[in-house]
Amino acid sequence: MSRLDSFIRRVSAQRDVLDHVCGLIAGLPGPVLELGLGNGRTFDHLRERLPGRRIVAFDRALGAHRSSIPSEEDLVLGEIRETAARFAGIGAALVHADIETNYAEVDAETVLWLPPLAAGLLQPGGIVASGLPLQHSALRHLDLPAGVPSGRYFLYRRVA
């Protein structure tokens, strides 16, 4: 599969997952945390799907298109592992973690710190959508929406 086809499949799955989780959190209060703002596409999509919901975006550096930059108070720059940890206990309804690199050694390190971070950011019943698989006792695996291939994305609900 070409890198272009792989990219199209990845962003289509991402859109389908985000649309699905927006429905899952519709009745759940609390902010949405976007770990990995990147160019701002998913932030913009979430902003459109969740009007009026606070969305806090984290990234190492600002690289988003100017139309997809959060307000100053909802943009946190620096090492995500460190900056997002300062938000522990915020009671997020959704944590979207799009920070996989496809470099095995980097992603292997991320899956060590991301699960406890995500669990600590979520309220009970909150959802984490991740490009990486997460293992944590407070996170229960959820099925992906129809049409999203297994292993393309991962969904979890905080249970405790």
CYANA upper distance limits for C-alpha pairs under 8 A (distance plus 0.5 A):
  1 MET  CA      5 ASP  CA      6.75
  1 MET  CA      6 SER  CA      6.96
  2 SER  CA      6 SER  CA      6.70
  3 ARG  CA      7 PHE  CA      6.54
  4 LEU  CA      8 ILE  CA      6.73
  5 ASP  CA      9 ARG  CA      6.71
  6 SER  CA     10 ARG  CA      6.60
  7 PHE  CA     11 VAL  CA      6.68
  8 ILE  CA     12 SER  CA      6.51
  9 ARG  CA     13 ALA  CA      6.59
 10 ARG  CA     14 GLN  CA      6.60
 10 ARG  CA    152 ARG  CA      7.50
 11 VAL  CA     15 ARG  CA      6.59
 12 SER  CA     16 ASP  CA      6.76
 13 ALA  CA     17 VAL  CA      6.55
 13 ALA  CA    147 GLY  CA      8.42
 13 ALA  CA    148 VAL  CA      5.93
 13 ALA  CA    149 PRO  CA      8.29
 13 ALA  CA    152 ARG  CA      7.71
 13 ALA  CA    153 TYR  CA      7.91
 14 GLN  CA     18 LEU  CA      6.58
 14 GLN  CA    153 TYR  CA      7.81
 15 ARG  CA     19 ASP  CA      6.58
 15 ARG  CA     42 THR  CA      8.41
 16 ASP  CA     20 HIS  CA      6.64
 16 ASP  CA    145 PRO  CA      7.60
 16 ASP  CA    148 VAL  CA      7.85
 17 VAL  CA     21 VAL  CA      6.69
 17 VAL  CA    129 ALA  CA      8.13
 17 VAL  CA    144 LEU  CA      7.50
 17 VAL  CA    145 PRO  CA      6.97
 17 VAL  CA    148 VAL  CA      8.17
 17 VAL  CA    153 TYR  CA      8.23
 18 LEU  CA     22 CYS  CA      6.57
 18 LEU  CA     46 LEU  CA      7.87
 18 LEU  CA    129 ALA  CA      8.30
 19 ASP  CA     23 GLY  CA      7.24
 19 ASP  CA     49 ARG  CA      7.93
 20 HIS  CA     24 LEU  CA      7.09
 20 HIS  CA    145 PRO  CA      7.12
 21 VAL  CA     25 ILE  CA      6.72
 21 VAL  CA    127 ILE  CA      7.82
 21 VAL  CA    129 ALA  CA      8.43
 22 CYS  CA     26 ALA  CA      6.54
 22 CYS  CA     46 LEU  CA      8.45
 22 CYS  CA     49 ARG  CA      7.50
 22 CYS  CA     50 LEU  CA      7.58
 25 ILE  CA     29 PRO  CA      8.31
 25 ILE  CA     93 ALA  CA      6.79
 25 ILE  CA     94 LEU  CA      7.78
 25 ILE  CA    126 GLY  CA      7.66
 25 ILE  CA    127 ILE  CA      7.99
 28 LEU  CA     93 ALA  CA      6.65
 28 LEU  CA    126 GLY  CA      8.14
 29 PRO  CA     92 ALA  CA      8.45
 29 PRO  CA     93 ALA  CA      6.83
 30 GLY  CA     53 ARG  CA      8.32
 30 GLY  CA     54 ARG  CA      8.22
 30 GLY  CA     90 ILE  CA      8.40
 30 GLY  CA     91 GLY  CA      6.47
 30 GLY  CA     92 ALA  CA      5.46
 30 GLY  CA     93 ALA  CA      5.53
 31 PRO  CA     53 ARG  CA      6.81
 31 PRO  CA     54 ARG  CA      5.44
 31 PRO  CA     55 ILE  CA      6.29
 31 PRO  CA     56 VAL  CA      7.79
 31 PRO  CA     90 ILE  CA      8.44
 31 PRO  CA     91 GLY  CA      7.85
 31 PRO  CA     92 ALA  CA      5.38
 31 PRO  CA     93 ALA  CA      6.32
 31 PRO  CA     94 LEU  CA      7.55
 32 VAL  CA     53 ARG  CA      7.79
 32 VAL  CA     54 ARG  CA      6.75
 32 VAL  CA     55 ILE  CA      5.18
 32 VAL  CA     56 VAL  CA      6.81
 32 VAL  CA     92 ALA  CA      6.18
 32 VAL  CA     93 ALA  CA      6.35
 32 VAL  CA     94 LEU  CA      5.28
 32 VAL  CA     95 VAL  CA      6.43
 32 VAL  CA     96 HIS  CA      8.17
 33 LEU  CA     55 ILE  CA      6.21
 33 LEU  CA     56 VAL  CA      5.41
 33 LEU  CA     57 ALA  CA      6.39
 33 LEU  CA     58 PHE  CA      8.19
 33 LEU  CA     92 ALA  CA      7.31
 33 LEU  CA     94 LEU  CA      6.73
 33 LEU  CA     95 VAL  CA      5.27
 33 LEU  CA     96 HIS  CA      6.69
 34 GLU  CA     43 PHE  CA      7.35
 34 GLU  CA     55 ILE  CA      7.47
 34 GLU  CA     56 VAL  CA      6.57
 34 GLU  CA     57 ALA  CA      5.03
 34 GLU  CA     58 PHE  CA      6.63
 34 GLU  CA     95 VAL  CA      6.60
 34 GLU  CA     96 HIS  CA      5.48
 34 GLU  CA     97 ALA  CA      6.80
 34 GLU  CA     98 ASP  CA      8.29
 35 LEU  CA     57 ALA  CA      6.58
 35 LEU  CA     58 PHE  CA      5.53
 35 LEU  CA     59 ASP  CA      7.11
 35 LEU  CA     80 ILE  CA      7.47
 35 LEU  CA     84 ALA  CA      8.46
 35 LEU  CA     95 VAL  CA      7.65
 35 LEU  CA     96 HIS  CA      6.42
 35 LEU  CA     97 ALA  CA      5.16
 35 LEU  CA     98 ASP  CA      6.72
 35 LEU  CA     99 ILE  CA      7.31
 36 GLY  CA     57 ALA  CA      7.44
 36 GLY  CA     58 PHE  CA      6.05
 36 GLY  CA     59 ASP  CA      5.40
 36 GLY  CA     60 ARG  CA      8.40
 36 GLY  CA     80 ILE  CA      8.25
 36 GLY  CA     97 ALA  CA      6.91
 36 GLY  CA     98 ASP  CA      6.02
 36 GLY  CA     99 ILE  CA      5.97
 37 LEU  CA     42 THR  CA      8.09
 37 LEU  CA     43 PHE  CA      7.16
 37 LEU  CA     57 ALA  CA      6.24
 37 LEU  CA     58 PHE  CA      6.43
 37 LEU  CA     59 ASP  CA      6.02
 37 LEU  CA     62 LEU  CA      8.38
 37 LEU  CA     63 GLY  CA      8.41
 37 LEU  CA     64 ALA  CA      7.41
 38 GLY  CA     59 ASP  CA      7.48
 38 GLY  CA     62 LEU  CA      7.95
 38 GLY  CA     63 GLY  CA      6.36
 38 GLY  CA     64 ALA  CA      6.19
 39 ASN  CA     63 GLY  CA      6.05
 39 ASN  CA     64 ALA  CA      4.17
 39 ASN  CA     65 HIS  CA      6.15
 39 ASN  CA     68 SER  CA      7.99
 40 GLY  CA     44 ASP  CA      6.51
 40 GLY  CA     63 GLY  CA      8.49
 40 GLY  CA     64 ALA  CA      5.36
 40 GLY  CA     65 HIS  CA      6.82
 40 GLY  CA     68 SER  CA      5.45
 40 GLY  CA     69 ILE  CA      7.13
 41 ARG  CA     45 HIS  CA      6.73
 41 ARG  CA     68 SER  CA      7.44
 42 THR  CA     46 LEU  CA      6.54
 43 PHE  CA     47 ARG  CA      6.54
 43 PHE  CA     55 ILE  CA      8.26
 43 PHE  CA     57 ALA  CA      8.01
 43 PHE  CA     68 SER  CA      7.32
 44 ASP  CA     48 GLU  CA      6.74
 44 ASP  CA     68 SER  CA      6.11
 45 HIS  CA     49 ARG  CA      6.69
 46 LEU  CA     50 LEU  CA      6.22
 47 ARG  CA     51 PRO  CA      6.27
 47 ARG  CA     52 GLY  CA      8.47
 47 ARG  CA     53 ARG  CA      8.01
 47 ARG  CA     55 ILE  CA      7.78
 54 ARG  CA     74 ASP  CA      8.40
 55 ILE  CA     70 PRO  CA      8.32
 55 ILE  CA     74 ASP  CA      7.17
 56 VAL  CA     70 PRO  CA      7.94
 56 VAL  CA     74 ASP  CA      4.96
 56 VAL  CA     75 LEU  CA      6.45
 56 VAL  CA     76 VAL  CA      7.99
 57 ALA  CA     70 PRO  CA      7.52
 57 ALA  CA     74 ASP  CA      6.64
 57 ALA  CA     75 LEU  CA      5.54
 57 ALA  CA     76 VAL  CA      6.69
 58 PHE  CA     75 LEU  CA      6.54
 58 PHE  CA     76 VAL  CA      5.26
 58 PHE  CA     77 LEU  CA      6.30
 58 PHE  CA     78 GLY  CA      8.13
 58 PHE  CA     80 ILE  CA      6.66
 58 PHE  CA     83 THR  CA      8.10
 58 PHE  CA     84 ALA  CA      7.60
 59 ASP  CA     76 VAL  CA      7.10
 59 ASP  CA     77 LEU  CA      5.64
 59 ASP  CA     78 GLY  CA      6.66
 59 ASP  CA     79 GLU  CA      7.43
 59 ASP  CA     80 ILE  CA      6.48
 60 ARG  CA     77 LEU  CA      5.76
 60 ARG  CA     78 GLY  CA      4.83
 60 ARG  CA     79 GLU  CA      5.64
 60 ARG  CA     80 ILE  CA      6.93
 61 ALA  CA     77 LEU  CA      6.19
 61 ALA  CA     78 GLY  CA      7.02
 62 LEU  CA     77 LEU  CA      7.66
 64 ALA  CA     68 SER  CA      6.56
 64 ALA  CA     69 ILE  CA      6.55
 65 HIS  CA     69 ILE  CA      7.23
 69 ILE  CA     75 LEU  CA      8.29
 70 PRO  CA     74 ASP  CA      6.27
 70 PRO  CA     75 LEU  CA      6.24
 71 SER  CA     75 LEU  CA      6.88
 76 VAL  CA     83 THR  CA      7.45
 77 LEU  CA     83 THR  CA      7.84
 78 GLY  CA     82 GLU  CA      8.03
 78 GLY  CA     83 THR  CA      6.71
 79 GLU  CA     83 THR  CA      6.52
 80 ILE  CA     84 ALA  CA      5.97
 80 ILE  CA     85 ALA  CA      8.36
 81 ARG  CA     85 ALA  CA      6.82
 81 ARG  CA    113 TRP  CA      7.72
 81 ARG  CA    114 LEU  CA      7.95
 81 ARG  CA    117 LEU  CA      8.14
 82 GLU  CA     86 ARG  CA      7.49
 83 THR  CA     87 PHE  CA      8.08
 84 ALA  CA     88 ALA  CA      7.75
 84 ALA  CA    117 LEU  CA      8.13
 85 ALA  CA    117 LEU  CA      6.88
 85 ALA  CA    121 LEU  CA      8.38
 87 PHE  CA    121 LEU  CA      7.01
 88 ALA  CA    117 LEU  CA      7.95
 88 ALA  CA    120 GLY  CA      5.68
 88 ALA  CA    121 LEU  CA      5.28
 89 GLY  CA    120 GLY  CA      6.43
 89 GLY  CA    121 LEU  CA      5.92
 89 GLY  CA    122 LEU  CA      7.68
 89 GLY  CA    123 GLN  CA      8.10
 90 ILE  CA    121 LEU  CA      6.29
 90 ILE  CA    122 LEU  CA      7.63
 90 ILE  CA    123 GLN  CA      8.14
 91 GLY  CA    121 LEU  CA      6.41
 91 GLY  CA    122 LEU  CA      5.41
 91 GLY  CA    123 GLN  CA      4.65
 91 GLY  CA    124 PRO  CA      8.39
 91 GLY  CA    126 GLY  CA      8.47
 92 ALA  CA    121 LEU  CA      6.30
 92 ALA  CA    122 LEU  CA      4.98
 92 ALA  CA    123 GLN  CA      6.08
 92 ALA  CA    126 GLY  CA      7.03
 93 ALA  CA    122 LEU  CA      6.63
 93 ALA  CA    123 GLN  CA      6.80
 93 ALA  CA    125 GLY  CA      8.03
 93 ALA  CA    126 GLY  CA      4.93
 93 ALA  CA    127 ILE  CA      6.73
 94 LEU  CA    122 LEU  CA      7.32
 94 LEU  CA    126 GLY  CA      6.14
 94 LEU  CA    127 ILE  CA      5.31
 94 LEU  CA    128 VAL  CA      6.13
 94 LEU  CA    129 ALA  CA      8.12
 95 VAL  CA    118 ALA  CA      7.13
 95 VAL  CA    121 LEU  CA      8.01
 95 VAL  CA    122 LEU  CA      7.52
 95 VAL  CA    126 GLY  CA      8.49
 95 VAL  CA    127 ILE  CA      6.88
 95 VAL  CA    128 VAL  CA      5.16
 95 VAL  CA    129 ALA  CA      6.86
 96 HIS  CA    128 VAL  CA      6.29
 96 HIS  CA    129 ALA  CA      5.38
 96 HIS  CA    130 SER  CA      6.50
 97 ALA  CA    128 VAL  CA      7.89
 97 ALA  CA    129 ALA  CA      6.69
 97 ALA  CA    130 SER  CA      5.22
 97 ALA  CA    131 GLY  CA      7.11
 98 ASP  CA    130 SER  CA      6.44
 98 ASP  CA    131 GLY  CA      6.05
 99 ILE  CA    131 GLY  CA      7.56
100 GLU  CA    107 ASP  CA      6.43
100 GLU  CA    110 THR  CA      8.37
100 GLU  CA    131 GLY  CA      6.57
100 GLU  CA    132 LEU  CA      6.84
101 THR  CA    106 VAL  CA      7.45
101 THR  CA    107 ASP  CA      6.82
102 ASN  CA    106 VAL  CA      8.40
102 ASN  CA    107 ASP  CA      7.26
103 TYR  CA    107 ASP  CA      6.61
104 ALA  CA    108 ALA  CA      6.38
105 GLU  CA    109 GLU  CA      7.01
106 VAL  CA    110 THR  CA      6.86
107 ASP  CA    111 VAL  CA      6.73
107 ASP  CA    132 LEU  CA      8.27
108 ALA  CA    112 LEU  CA      7.40
109 GLU  CA    113 TRP  CA      7.63
110 THR  CA    114 LEU  CA      6.23
111 VAL  CA    115 PRO  CA      7.02
111 VAL  CA    132 LEU  CA      7.55
111 VAL  CA    133 PRO  CA      7.77
111 VAL  CA    134 LEU  CA      6.83
111 VAL  CA    135 GLN  CA      8.50
113 TRP  CA    117 LEU  CA      6.82
114 LEU  CA    118 ALA  CA      6.45
114 LEU  CA    134 LEU  CA      7.88
115 PRO  CA    119 ALA  CA      6.64
115 PRO  CA    134 LEU  CA      5.84
115 PRO  CA    135 GLN  CA      6.63
115 PRO  CA    136 HIS  CA      6.31
116 PRO  CA    120 GLY  CA      6.55
116 PRO  CA    136 HIS  CA      7.14
117 LEU  CA    121 LEU  CA      6.83
118 ALA  CA    122 LEU  CA      6.81
118 ALA  CA    128 VAL  CA      7.46
119 ALA  CA    136 HIS  CA      8.14
119 ALA  CA    138 ALA  CA      6.96
119 ALA  CA    139 LEU  CA      7.30
119 ALA  CA    158 ARG  CA      7.02
122 LEU  CA    126 GLY  CA      5.89
122 LEU  CA    127 ILE  CA      7.69
122 LEU  CA    128 VAL  CA      8.34
122 LEU  CA    158 ARG  CA      7.20
123 GLN  CA    158 ARG  CA      7.39
124 PRO  CA    157 ARG  CA      8.30
124 PRO  CA    158 ARG  CA      5.61
124 PRO  CA    159 VAL  CA      5.98
124 PRO  CA    160 ALA  CA      6.20
125 GLY  CA    157 ARG  CA      6.26
125 GLY  CA    158 ARG  CA      5.67
125 GLY  CA    159 VAL  CA      6.47
126 GLY  CA    157 ARG  CA      6.10
126 GLY  CA    158 ARG  CA      5.93
127 ILE  CA    155 LEU  CA      7.55
127 ILE  CA    156 TYR  CA      6.13
127 ILE  CA    157 ARG  CA      5.02
127 ILE  CA    158 ARG  CA      6.83
128 VAL  CA    155 LEU  CA      6.29
128 VAL  CA    156 TYR  CA      5.75
128 VAL  CA    157 ARG  CA      6.89
128 VAL  CA    158 ARG  CA      8.34
129 ALA  CA    153 TYR  CA      7.69
129 ALA  CA    154 PHE  CA      6.26
129 ALA  CA    155 LEU  CA      5.19
129 ALA  CA    156 TYR  CA      7.16
130 SER  CA    134 LEU  CA      8.32
130 SER  CA    153 TYR  CA      6.46
130 SER  CA    154 PHE  CA      5.67
130 SER  CA    155 LEU  CA      6.97
131 GLY  CA    152 ARG  CA      7.42
131 GLY  CA    153 TYR  CA      5.35
131 GLY  CA    154 PHE  CA      6.63
132 LEU  CA    153 TYR  CA      7.39
132 LEU  CA    154 PHE  CA      7.07
133 PRO  CA    153 TYR  CA      8.31
133 PRO  CA    154 PHE  CA      6.36
134 LEU  CA    154 PHE  CA      8.33
135 GLN  CA    139 LEU  CA      7.72
138 ALA  CA    158 ARG  CA      5.95
138 ALA  CA    159 VAL  CA      5.88
138 ALA  CA    160 ALA  CA      5.71
139 LEU  CA    156 TYR  CA      6.08
139 LEU  CA    157 ARG  CA      5.96
139 LEU  CA    158 ARG  CA      5.13
139 LEU  CA    159 VAL  CA      6.55
139 LEU  CA    160 ALA  CA      8.37
140 ARG  CA    156 TYR  CA      5.62
140 ARG  CA    157 ARG  CA      5.71
140 ARG  CA    158 ARG  CA      6.83
140 ARG  CA    159 VAL  CA      7.05
141 HIS  CA    154 PHE  CA      8.21
141 HIS  CA    155 LEU  CA      6.46
141 HIS  CA    156 TYR  CA      4.93
141 HIS  CA    157 ARG  CA      7.13
142 LEU  CA    154 PHE  CA      8.24
142 LEU  CA    155 LEU  CA      5.68
142 LEU  CA    156 TYR  CA      5.65
142 LEU  CA    157 ARG  CA      7.30
143 ASP  CA    155 LEU  CA      7.33
144 LEU  CA    148 VAL  CA      6.78
144 LEU  CA    149 PRO  CA      8.45
144 LEU  CA    150 SER  CA      7.85
144 LEU  CA    153 TYR  CA      8.14
144 LEU  CA    154 PHE  CA      7.66
144 LEU  CA    155 LEU  CA      7.18
148 VAL  CA    152 ARG  CA      7.53
148 VAL  CA    153 TYR  CA      8.30
149 PRO  CA    153 TYR  CA      8.36
